[in-house]
Amino acid sequence: MKLYSVSDGPPSLACQQALKALNLDYQLINVDYGKGQHMTDEYAQLNPQKEIPTFIDDDLVIGESNAILQYLGDKYDVNGILYPKDPKTRAIVNHRLCFNLAMYYRNISEYVMAPIFFDYKRTPLGLKKLKISLDVFETYLKKSNGKYAAGDKLTIADFPLNTATMCLEAIKFSLSEWPHIEKWYNNFKINHPDLWNIAAQGMKEITYFEANPPDLSHMDHPIHPTRKI
């Protein structure tokens, strides 16, 4: 198994957490985002979207962190602990994965990550969208009254939500207005220090880049405007 990963990328870190939780041996291949290694023709042969992460297991080559997490759960979580087999319980896990991708991490990334690496500004609208996402997640956690994102047990849904929330801590954004999120987030750190350490390493890099924005003007990105230093 191989995981092409970026060292401070929440989707990559979520996949690393899952691989760690499942005690799987794999080769970690660091993709240097700053050097544009994900934009090369060679990488595009693995991932035509030129996005990170990409996962390889025998003849399977896939991108999209949700798909990777679900595959790992299906194939390697034989007891259905991290990826429950009960349809209703699994539906909640799948929902949280979709929620993170479509709303939670999307709005966090636009507010936290894009202004660090590309020519975007933190705006009142971006902050409003971020707070709406936090309000929604707070509601889900309050209604479920569980210890984890999808209930009373750790699942693959916790990994991307945890690494997304880590971005907020990296810029010292307080979660005090969202006590259920804050409690869930801190409990993850306390109860799963080996998994949290994976996110913590990425958080250190994001905090550094927040204070010292990288110069990516050399990188010809097809979508995002390059930030000028």
N, C-alpha and C positions, 0 to 999 in steps of 0.2 A: 504494500500500500504506500502511496505517496500523497502528500498534501502540499500543493503549491499555495503558499500563504504569505500575507503581508504582515509584518510584525506588529503594527498598531491598528490593524483593521478588525473591527468588531465581528464581522461575519467569519473571518478567518479564525479569530480567537474562539468563537463559539464552537467551530468544528474541532479545534484543538481540545477544548474542554470535553466534548463528547468522546473523542478518541481516548482521552485520559480516563474518563469515567468508566469506559468499557475495557480499559486495560489492554488496548490494542497497540501492537508494535507497528510503526510506520516511519517512513522517511519524510522529514520536514524539509521542504525546499523553500527557502526565503526568496520571495520576488521583491526586488528593489523597486519600489514605486517611484522613488525620487529620480531614478535613472531611466524610468520608463520601460522597464523590462517587460511589463504586461502589455505593451503596445507593439511588441515585435511580431514579425511574421511567424517566428518559431512558436511563441506562446499562443498565437491565434490558431495554430494547428490543434492545440489542446482545447482552447476555449475561444470560439469565434467571437464571443461577446467582449473579449479582452478584459474580463473582470476577474477578481480574485475573491474567494479561493477557487481552485480546481482540485478535484480528488480523483485518484486512480486506484482501482482495485481490480487486478487482473486485466480483463479486456474492457472493463467499464471505465469510461472517462466522463466525468460530469462536473459542471459548475453549479452555481446557485446553492448557497449554504443551506437553505431549507431542504432541498432535495438530498443534499449530502447527509444532513442530520437524520432525515427520514429513512434513507437507505441504511445508514449505520444501525438505526434502531430496528429496522425490519430484519436485517441479516444477522446482526451480532448481539442484540439484546434478546437472547433466547427466552428469558423468563418474563419479558414484558414489563420490566421495572421502569426503565427510562422512557420506553415508548409502549404504553399499555396496549394490550390487545383487545380489551373490551371496547366495542364500537363507540359507546357514549363517552367514555373516559378519553379515548383516543381523539374523538371529535373536539374536545376541549383543548387538548394539546395542539392539534392541527390549527384550531382557531387562533390560539396564542401565537403560533408561528406566523400565520397570515397577518394577524394584527400588527406584529412587530415589523414585518416586511412592508406592509402597505401604509402604515400610519406611524407607529411609534419610532422605530429607527429611522424611517424616512425623514420625519420632522426633526429628530435629534441631529441626524447627519447634516441636514440643510442648515441648521442653526449653529452647530458646533464645528463640524468637519470642513464643510465647503468654504467657510471664510478663512480657515487656516491655510488650506492648500490651493484654493482657487479665488478668482476675482468675484467674490460674493461678499455682501455686507450682512451683518446682524441687524435685522430690522424689527420694528414693533410687530409687524405682521408675522415674521418668523417666530418671534417670542410667543405670540398669541397661539399659533399653531402648535408650538411645543407644549404650551400649558394645556391646551385642549387634549393633546395626546396623554399627558400625565394625568389629567382628570379622568380620562377614560380608563386607563390602567388602574388608577386608584379605585375606581368603581368596581372593576372586575375582581380585584383582590378583596375589597370589602364584602362583596356579595358572596364570594366563595368561602371567605373566612378560613382559608387554608394557609399553610406555611409556605407554600410554593406557588408558582405562577399558574399552575393548572390543578391545584388541589393540595393534598396533604403530603405528597411525595415529590421528590426531585424528578423532573422529566427533561427531555431534550428542549422543551419550551423555555426552560429557565436560562439556558445558555445564551441564546441571542438577546433575550431581554436583559440579562445581566450585563453583557458586553456593550449593549447599547446604552444602558444607564451609566456605565462606567465613563462614558464620554462626558457626561454632565459633571461627574466628580472631577474629571480632568481639568475643567475650567472653573472649578469651585462654584458650581451652580447648586444652591441649597435645595434639598428635598423636604424641608421642614413643613411645607404646605401640603405635602402628600404623605401622611404618616404611615399608611399601609405600604406604600412603595418603599419608603425609607426603612421600615422594619424588615420587609422581605429582602431588600438589598443587603442590609447589614447581617441578617441571619445567614445569607448565602456565604458571606465572607467568613463568618464564625464557624459554620458547620461544614464548609467545604474549602478549607484553606489551600489545598493542593490545586483545586480548580480555580479558585479566586486568584492565585498567584499568576496564572496564565493571563488573566485580564489585567492584573496589576502591572505587569511588565509593559503591556500596550499602553496603559494609562500614563505611565511615566513618559513615554515618547510623545503622546498627545500633549501633555502638560508642557513638555519642552518646546514642541513646535508652536504651541499657543504663544509662548513668550519669544520664540525665535522662528518666525515663519520661514519655511524653506523656499528657495528660489527655484521654481519649476518652469521658468520662462523658456528653457531649452526643450521642453516636452510638448510636442504637438498633439494635444488632446482633441479628439474629434467632437466632443460635446461641450466640455467646460472651458470657459475662458481662463486663460492663464493669469495667475496673480503676479503682478509686477512688484518687485521689492524696491 
